Amino acid sequence: MGISITAAVAWEAGKPLVIEEVEVAPPQVMEVRLKILFTSLCHTDVYFWEAKGQTPLFPRIFGHEAGGIVESVGEGVTDLQPGDHVLSCIHRRMQGVPALQVGGNEYTVVHVGCVAKINPAAPLDKVCVLSCGISTGLGATLNVAKPSKGSSIAIFGLGAVGLAAAEGARIAGAARIIGIDLNPKRFNDGDKKFGVTEFLNPKDHDKPIQEVIAEMTGGGVDRSVECTGNVNAMISAFECVHDGWGVAVLVGVPNKDDSFKTHPVNLLNERTLKGTFFGNYKPRSDLPSVELEVEKFITHEVPFAEINKAFEYMLSGMGFDASFAWMHKHWRDLPIPVGISVLSTLSFNAFEFAFSKCVCVMRSDFVESNAI
């Protein structure tokens, strides 16, 4: 049967989200209904909230980086059962409100193929960030750009996705990891923690940034990863890689009206341009093999009732990712670890998490009426 739940609904582009009740349908064939406990705010949420995406449709519920517990399963679901801890990052169906996403509400229905089961010991308030942005950036570097040990790479945009891409370059052994961002505050956040070795702000130069990079690297970097969604950054990322072997990977979601323009000679000179979705990871089979320090990517902790503040943080450039939680009167009875040690290695098959510093988590003041 359907259940009434509390959700943060965006009724208009760019307008504050409204906390209200919506109806969640029961799971159908090959679907599961999840109780959402934590959701991190991805910049893509802000992008579609501003109606800059490919499908500016309202009303919407944002928050696709979700972690929770399976509440019920539909017909045909055999590999998940109520009580399983999972990550989910895809659109789902709800009654009465079209065009919704996963995590900005208490319960959600998704196809079983969009749910990755995790070890219940993994803290959902941290690992929920792996549902989209962090995995996307990391995979864009490791799975698509594939920098070799000792190589050079330029990362355009030092938000959560870009810093994850930089982390991937560090893991791969790249010698020069050049971070490019218009926000000088990001330069302090993206240093040795994420492997960035050099920083460039296009505002500090009187020539295109791709020319600056070409000059400082003797012809261009070996690889580049674009994580902004800005078409000019995409063009710069492509044109800054070296002739003959340079590979540029586009990650950011462009404006629906953007056009990518470059001179054909850039292709004739054997530069390679690639794109990626979710870093070429397959969530259900690949996420369990990811090893990453996730906590350092989360910057703010805000109650769910103040979800609009999280959007403000993202818009101001103060945050990489912010995560928020649904909490209810039976919270202490849920099988989720509340205390987290400074350094924890948690088995999610081969999934390991090392935590380095405090993060920001949005925690809800709402009282649930439908506890698992």
Salt bridges, closest charged atoms under 4 A:
GLU12 OE1 - LYS15 NZ 3.56
GLU31 OE1 - ARG93 NH2 2.34
ASP45 OD1 - HIS64 ND1 2.86
GLU50 OE1 - LYS52 NZ 3.43
GLU71 OE1 - ARG33 NE 2.72
ASP79 OD2 - ARG284 NH2 2.31
ASP84 OD1 - LYS117 NZ 3.76
ASP125 OD2 - LYS126 NZ 2.50
ASP125 OD2 - ARG363 NH2 3.97
GLU167 OE2 - ARG170 NH2 3.17
GLU167 OE2 - LYS296 NZ 3.19
ASP181 OD2 - ARG186 NH1 3.58
GLU198 OE1 - ARG176 NH2 2.80
GLU215 OE2 - LYS207 NZ 2.83
ASP243 OD1 - ARG271 NH2 3.02
GLU301 OE2 - ARG363 NE 3.34
GLU306 OE1 - LYS309 NZ 3.07
ASP333 OD2 - HIS330 ND1 3.89
GLU368 OE1 - LYS35 NZ 3.36
